[in-house]
Amino acid sequence: MSEESSLIINSIHYFSNNKEWLFSGAGIVLLSGVAKVVINRNKKQNETPTFSNTINLINTNSIEPNASSSASKPSTELVKDEDFYKNTTKILIVDDEIKFKLPKIFKSAGWVHSKLIKDIDNLDHPDVKEADILFIDVQGVGVSLGFKDEGLGLVEALKEKYPSKKVIIYSVVSQGDRFHNAFNVCDGQLSKDADPYQFQRVLEKFAFSELNHE
């Protein structure tokens, strides 16, 4: 039995045995005081949250916002499309003719990292190490490293040191040592006076190789 119920029952028994006193001024005051005590206690119980309600409130405030934020969180997965490879592929052209227009052709097609140097004097040169695809002229290059076969010797050395890099040979001369090992180890061959479109197609073939196998 609750404290309020006991108080009410005891008050009823007392008042029933003291009816005359009940209707006196003191009795009315006492009766009013008892009623206020009961009303105030009930009011406090209704206003005070229970432990389970408190837990539910915490769960509502802490879990639901996190769930909604995670659901709306944008995906950070990297999309490797053609634009991605055009912006990340490093292209190095080795040609003693510094006015050769191949870098301009590539950049106009959207290939951001395209550079031409006259020769390579060190296989560990930063430009060589960073390059993904190299275009090597047969004549006039490789001289700095003393290759007697010039560009062909350079191509062979590059493929031996960096087998994962793509190396394309090109030359304006159609005649030459077609049995040189450089033609076996290189990844492609072009005539120097080939149409720009042909150079772009070779570049796309190797730069987009991962896309083509998806």
C-alpha positions as CSV (number, residue, x, y, z in Angstrom):
1,M,0.0,0.0,0.0
2,S,1.4,3.4,-0.9
3,E,2.2,6.1,1.6
4,E,-0.6,8.4,0.2
5,S,-3.2,5.6,0.5
6,S,-2.2,4.9,4.1
7,L,-2.4,8.6,4.9
8,I,-5.9,8.9,3.4
9,I,-7.3,5.8,5.2
10,N,-5.9,6.9,8.6
11,S,-7.3,10.3,8.0
12,I,-10.8,8.9,7.2
13,H,-10.7,6.7,10.4
14,Y,-9.7,9.6,12.5
15,F,-12.3,12.0,11.1
16,S,-15.1,9.4,11.4
17,N,-14.3,9.1,15.2
18,N,-14.0,12.9,15.5
19,K,-16.9,14.2,13.4
20,E,-17.5,17.2,15.6
21,W,-13.9,18.2,15.5
22,L,-13.8,17.7,11.7
23,F,-16.1,20.6,11.1
24,S,-14.3,22.9,13.4
25,G,-11.8,25.4,12.0
26,A,-8.8,23.4,13.0
27,G,-10.2,20.3,11.3
28,I,-10.8,22.0,8.1
29,V,-7.3,23.4,8.0
30,L,-5.8,20.0,8.7
31,L,-8.0,18.4,6.0
32,S,-6.9,20.9,3.5
33,G,-3.2,20.3,4.4
34,V,-3.6,16.6,3.9
35,A,-5.2,17.1,0.5
36,K,-2.4,19.5,-0.6
37,V,0.3,16.9,0.4
38,V,-1.4,14.2,-1.7
39,I,-1.9,16.4,-4.7
40,N,1.7,17.7,-4.6
41,R,3.1,14.2,-4.4
42,N,1.1,13.0,-7.3
43,K,2.1,16.0,-9.4
44,K,5.8,15.4,-8.7
45,Q,5.5,11.8,-9.7
46,N,3.9,12.7,-13.0
47,E,6.5,15.3,-13.8
48,T,9.6,13.3,-12.9
49,P,10.8,11.1,-15.8
50,T,11.3,7.5,-15.2
51,F,14.7,5.8,-15.7
52,S,13.4,4.0,-18.8
53,N,12.0,7.2,-20.3
54,T,15.4,8.9,-19.7
55,I,17.2,6.0,-21.6
56,N,14.8,6.3,-24.5
57,L,15.4,10.1,-24.6
58,I,19.2,9.5,-24.7
59,N,18.9,6.9,-27.4
60,T,16.6,9.1,-29.5
61,N,19.0,12.1,-29.3
62,S,22.2,10.2,-29.8
63,I,21.4,7.4,-32.3
64,E,18.9,8.9,-34.7
65,P,21.0,11.9,-35.8
66,N,24.0,9.6,-36.4
67,A,21.9,7.3,-38.5
68,S,20.6,10.1,-40.7
69,S,24.0,11.7,-41.1
70,S,25.6,8.4,-42.1
71,A,22.8,7.7,-44.6
72,S,23.3,11.1,-46.2
73,K,27.1,11.0,-46.1
74,P,28.4,11.3,-49.7
75,S,30.5,8.5,-51.1
76,T,34.2,9.1,-51.3
77,E,35.0,6.3,-53.7
78,L,37.4,7.4,-56.4
79,V,36.0,7.1,-59.9
80,K,38.7,6.0,-62.4
81,D,37.3,7.2,-65.7
82,E,39.0,8.6,-68.8
83,D,39.3,12.1,-67.2
84,F,41.0,10.5,-64.2
85,Y,43.7,8.9,-66.3
86,K,44.2,12.1,-68.4
87,N,44.8,14.0,-65.2
88,T,47.2,11.5,-63.6
89,T,49.1,9.8,-66.4
90,K,52.7,11.1,-66.7
91,I,53.9,11.2,-70.3
92,L,57.6,11.8,-71.2
93,I,58.8,12.5,-74.8
94,V,62.5,12.2,-75.5
95,D,63.4,14.0,-78.8
96,D,66.3,16.1,-79.7
97,E,64.0,18.3,-81.8
98,I,62.6,20.5,-79.0
99,K,60.0,22.0,-81.4
100,F,58.4,18.6,-82.0
101,K,54.7,19.2,-81.5
102,L,53.8,16.0,-79.7
103,P,53.4,17.5,-76.2
104,K,51.1,20.2,-77.6
105,I,49.0,17.5,-79.4
106,F,48.6,15.5,-76.2
107,K,47.8,18.6,-74.0
108,S,45.2,19.8,-76.5
109,A,43.5,16.4,-76.2
110,G,43.3,16.8,-72.4
111,W,46.5,15.0,-71.2
112,V,47.7,17.3,-68.4
113,H,51.1,15.9,-67.7
114,S,53.1,15.8,-71.0
115,K,56.7,16.9,-71.1
116,L,59.5,16.8,-73.8
117,I,63.2,16.7,-73.0
118,K,66.2,16.5,-75.5
119,D,67.9,13.5,-74.0
120,I,68.3,11.4,-70.9
121,D,71.6,11.6,-69.1
122,N,70.6,9.5,-66.1
123,L,68.2,6.6,-66.0
124,D,67.3,7.6,-62.4
125,H,66.4,11.1,-63.5
126,P,63.1,12.3,-61.8
127,D,61.4,12.8,-65.1
128,V,62.1,9.2,-66.1
129,K,61.1,7.7,-62.7
130,E,57.8,9.6,-62.6
131,A,56.8,8.8,-66.2
132,D,54.2,6.2,-66.9
133,I,54.5,6.3,-70.7
134,L,57.6,7.3,-72.7
135,F,57.9,8.1,-76.4
136,I,61.5,7.7,-77.6
137,D,62.9,9.0,-80.9
138,V,65.4,6.6,-82.5
139,Q,67.8,9.2,-83.7
140,G,69.6,11.9,-81.8
141,V,68.8,10.6,-78.3
142,G,70.6,8.2,-76.0
143,V,73.8,10.1,-76.9
144,S,74.2,11.4,-73.3
145,L,74.5,7.9,-72.0
146,G,76.8,6.8,-74.8
147,F,74.5,4.3,-76.5
148,K,76.0,3.5,-79.9
149,D,72.5,2.6,-81.2
150,E,71.2,5.9,-79.8
151,G,67.5,5.7,-79.1
152,L,67.3,2.0,-79.6
153,G,69.9,1.4,-76.9
154,L,68.0,3.9,-74.6
155,V,64.8,2.0,-75.1
156,E,66.4,-1.3,-74.3
157,A,67.9,0.1,-71.1
158,L,64.7,1.7,-70.0
159,K,62.7,-1.5,-70.4
160,E,65.3,-3.4,-68.5
161,K,65.3,-1.0,-65.6
162,Y,61.6,-0.2,-65.6
163,P,59.7,-3.1,-67.1
164,S,56.3,-1.8,-65.9
165,K,56.7,1.5,-67.8
166,K,55.3,1.7,-71.4
167,V,57.9,2.7,-74.0
168,I,57.0,3.6,-77.6
169,I,59.6,3.9,-80.3
170,Y,59.1,6.4,-83.2
171,S,61.4,7.6,-86.0
172,V,61.3,9.6,-89.2
173,V,63.6,7.0,-90.8
174,S,61.9,3.9,-92.1
175,Q,65.1,2.1,-92.6
176,G,67.3,0.8,-89.8
177,D,68.2,-2.2,-87.7
178,R,64.8,-3.8,-87.6
179,F,66.2,-6.8,-85.8
180,H,67.5,-4.8,-82.8
181,N,66.2,-6.2,-79.5
182,A,64.6,-2.8,-78.7
183,F,61.8,-3.6,-81.1
184,N,61.2,-6.8,-79.2
185,V,61.0,-5.2,-75.8
186,C,59.2,-1.9,-76.6
187,D,55.5,-1.6,-76.2
188,G,54.8,0.1,-79.6
189,Q,56.2,1.6,-82.7
190,L,55.2,4.6,-84.8
191,S,56.5,6.7,-87.7
192,K,57.5,10.2,-86.6
193,D,55.4,11.7,-89.4
194,A,52.3,9.6,-88.3
195,D,49.1,11.5,-87.9
196,P,48.5,13.0,-84.4
197,Y,45.5,10.8,-84.1
198,Q,47.7,7.7,-84.3
199,F,49.9,8.9,-81.4
200,Q,46.8,9.6,-79.4
201,R,45.4,6.1,-80.1
202,V,48.6,4.5,-78.9
203,L,48.6,6.7,-75.8
204,E,45.0,5.8,-75.0
205,K,45.7,2.1,-75.5
206,F,48.1,2.0,-72.6
207,A,46.8,4.8,-70.4
208,F,43.2,3.3,-70.5
209,S,44.4,-0.3,-70.3
210,E,42.8,-0.7,-66.9
211,L,39.5,0.7,-68.1
212,N,39.5,-1.7,-71.1
213,H,39.8,-4.7,-68.8
214,E,37.0,-3.8,-66.4
